[in-house]
Amino acid sequence: MSIDGLPEHEVADRLRSSAVFLSFGYPEGFSLPPVEAMASGCVVVGYHGRGGREYFDPSFSYPVEAGDIIGFAQTVEELLKQELSAPGTLENQGKKAMEFVRVNYSPEREAKEIIEILRTIFTKRNSGIDGQS
């Protein structure tokens, strides 16, 4: 079921009620839909868009190289077989994905890193390291 074009609250509802998210994204840097799906507890299968390599951890997601349609289908098939043979696998991996996103992409961490970057820039600028005084 597609979530493209839905209002934000409907996207969130659908992601929370899904076990698997299929990412068909194009190489675009840091693709948000798979991270949003992980934050909602989904296991993500698909294209990482290059920048997504940062969060497509094989312990809770299934990266597939862009354009590998057969590999994509085989990965989904294997994931579903795994869930049939060991029920609860998807739920456990979804929880790992959710925790990973919560720890690594929290607003608190973002704010802290922005402050650190700005502090570094201002310190270098004020000390003349950038060639200016």
N, C-alpha and C positions, 0 to 999 in steps of 0.2 A: 504494500500500500504506500503510495507516494505521500510525502509530507511537503513537497514543494508548493509554495504559495499559500500555505495555511497560516492562520494567525498563530502567534507565538504560543499562546496557551494551549491550542489544539496540538501543535507540534510536541510540546512537553507531555501532554496526556498520552499521545500515541507512543512516544519513546518510552515512557514509564511502563506502558502495557506491552511492550515488545521485548523479546528475548534476544533477537538478532537484528543488527542494522547492516544493510548492504551498501557499501560506499562505492559509488560509481564515479566519484569525483575525478576531475582532470588535474594534471600537474599544475598546481596553483600556489604552492607554498604551504602555509599552515592552514589546512582545511578545517573549518569549524564544525560542520555537521557530524563527523565521526566523534569528535571530542564531546559534543553535546549529547550524542547517543551514549557514549561511555559514562558520562556524568549521570545519565538516567538509568544506568545499570544494564545497558545492552552490550552484547558481545559484537564486535565490529569485524566484518569480513570485507575485504576489498582494497581498493586503490588508496594509497597513503598520500598521493599528491606531492611526493618528495618531502615536503616539510613535515608531513605526518609521520615520517620515520621516527621522529622524536617521541611519539606516544603510542605507536603501533607495537606494543610489547607482546611478543609471542606467548607469554603466559596467560594473556587474557584477550588477545585479538589475533586476527589472521590476515596479515598483509599479503596482497597479491599485486604483482607488477602491472602497471597500466597496459591495457590492451590484451592481457592474457585471459581471454574469455574462457578457454578450456580450464585453465588453472583456477579461475574464479569458481566455475561450476563444480569442479572436483573438490575444492576446499569446502564449499557449502555442503556438498554431499557427505564428506567425511565428518564435518562438524555435526550434522544431523544424525549420522550413524553413531557417533560418539555419545550423543545425548540419549539415544535409544538404548545403548548398551550400559550406560552409566547415568541414569536420570539424576538431574541436579547439577550436571557439569556446567550447563549454560548459566544457571543461576549463580554458581560459585565464581565462574569467570567474570560474570557481570558485576558481582560485588567487588572483585579485585579491580576491575576497570573503573568503577565508581570511586573507590578509595584512591586509586592512582591520580585521577583527575582532581579529586578534592584536595589532596596533599600538594600536587605539583602545579595546579593552576588556580589556586585560591586568590580571592581579591586581596587578602592580607599579604600573600607572597608577592603579588604584582606590585602593590604599593611599596613594599620594602625594597624590591629591586629597582623601581623607578627612583626612589630616594637615593639609593646607593649609586646609581648611574649619574644622577644630577650632582651628587656630592663629589664624585670623581671628576666630572667635567669642570665644576666650579673650582675645585682644588687645583687642577692642572692650569686652568685659565689664570687664576690668581697667583700662581707661582711662576708664571711665564714659560711653562713647559711647551706651550703651543707656539712659541716664537713671538708672542705679544706680551706686553707688560701693562 
